[in-house]
Amino acid sequence: MKSFYQKNGALLSALAFVTIMLQFILPGCSKLDSLSREEAIVTPPIVSVGSSTSNVSTQIIYAGQTINAGTITYDDVDTNGDQQDDALQVTFQASNGWALIDVSFFVGNTLSDLPTNKSGNPIPGQFPYKSGNILGQTSYTLTIPFLTLGFSCPSGVVRNFYVAAHCNLRKALSGGTTYQYETGWGDGLRLLTRGNWAMYNQIYITCDVINNPPTAASTETAFAFDEDQYGCFQNYSIFLDNPQRWGWTNGAYAPGTYTFKIYAGAGQCDLSKGIYVGDLTVVYAGTSANVSYNLIGTNPSTNLPYTLREVHLYVGNEEFPKIANGAQAGEYTIAPGKFPYKSTGLTGSSYSFTVNNLSGSVYIIAHAVVHGFPE
């Protein structure tokens, strides 16, 4: 894991980072004027990307060069829900009585990509990301996919980009019938040493390199367990010839609503070996029962969420189901593949059955094949 220091010295590390390089011109430092724009010395505050505790990097919006009219923030987002950040989010937020009229944003590999006229003045109307007319709004967010910037995570490659953030603003004056209008730029270095006061910044995007990431392509057997009403398969003499087959029959239950914990890998019904992966909910009413598997959490060794691959269910008046067909028809079984309700080829974290034609008190055996464990 890479480590970085914020300006106050606090250590920050995370899976990926977006850093906006806020650049400063020191009073009386004439040497800076002699540097090319890309050679300016900068001091970066660090912004975490992909962390629930991440901070957001912020620029001040200066209207008319000196008026604090709001902020521009830079952060990341996961747009497809795969737990991997894949886009840059840029939010313009007007404040202090100011409102936005429109926003324009440039991001590119070099300043030479910035649209300008022959005099070198930027042309915000030709910036690649624009809001159009948003007269009166105080906030506007742009979402820019990393892929459009030629970047993706995880990659382990650091990339820096140049940005210029422009907006037009207005502020209601006394009485609310007249307005002050100003141009605004995100704080940074001036593009030109004289004339137009447009400013630019840099952002750095980097993904940490994860050394030897664990492989997670394995499954575990899991069963629902009721700590108040259960029987381990291995405590029944009729199944003693199959000591490796573990699991629980639960019950019996009158009509009502019940919740069971689902444990994976609890060989020989030993809960100290088991891993809690979710819950089974049973709603038994009238002659029907709705049985729902709901997995939760992530395996700490793989960072993968627990998901279902197969489910097998028995609900009936006896402690165990009977084989329906073949030479063993009528015999009790604890083989999940022979349970009356089953579904395979699953990929999600939840699944439900509705069992009909029930009466009286019932027993429940709920089996699942759960994915997310290390090989």
Secondary structure as GFF3:
##gff-version 3
##sequence-region A 1 375
A	DSSP	beta_strand	4	5	.	.	.	ID=ss1
A	DSSP	beta_strand	11	12	.	.	.	ID=ss2
A	DSSP	beta_strand	16	21	.	.	.	ID=ss3
A	DSSP	alpha_helix	30	34	.	.	.	ID=ss4
A	DSSP	three_ten_helix	37	39	.	.	.	ID=ss5
A	DSSP	beta_strand	48	49	.	.	.	ID=ss6
A	DSSP	beta_strand	57	63	.	.	.	ID=ss7
A	DSSP	beta_strand	67	77	.	.	.	ID=ss8
A	DSSP	beta_strand	87	94	.	.	.	ID=ss9
A	DSSP	beta_strand	98	108	.	.	.	ID=ss10
A	DSSP	three_ten_helix	111	113	.	.	.	ID=ss11
A	DSSP	three_ten_helix	124	126	.	.	.	ID=ss12
A	DSSP	beta_strand	129	130	.	.	.	ID=ss13
A	DSSP	beta_strand	139	145	.	.	.	ID=ss14
A	DSSP	three_ten_helix	146	149	.	.	.	ID=ss15
A	DSSP	beta_strand	159	172	.	.	.	ID=ss16
A	DSSP	beta_strand	179	186	.	.	.	ID=ss17
A	DSSP	beta_strand	189	190	.	.	.	ID=ss18
A	DSSP	beta_strand	199	207	.	.	.	ID=ss19
A	DSSP	beta_strand	218	225	.	.	.	ID=ss20
A	DSSP	beta_strand	230	232	.	.	.	ID=ss21
A	DSSP	three_ten_helix	233	235	.	.	.	ID=ss22
A	DSSP	three_ten_helix	237	239	.	.	.	ID=ss23
A	DSSP	beta_strand	248	253	.	.	.	ID=ss24
A	DSSP	beta_strand	256	264	.	.	.	ID=ss25
A	DSSP	three_ten_helix	267	269	.	.	.	ID=ss26
A	DSSP	beta_strand	275	285	.	.	.	ID=ss27
A	DSSP	beta_strand	288	295	.	.	.	ID=ss28
A	DSSP	beta_strand	298	299	.	.	.	ID=ss29
A	DSSP	beta_strand	304	305	.	.	.	ID=ss30
A	DSSP	beta_strand	307	316	.	.	.	ID=ss31
A	DSSP	three_ten_helix	336	338	.	.	.	ID=ss32
A	DSSP	beta_strand	341	344	.	.	.	ID=ss33
A	DSSP	beta_strand	350	355	.	.	.	ID=ss34
A	DSSP	beta_strand	362	373	.	.	.	ID=ss35
###
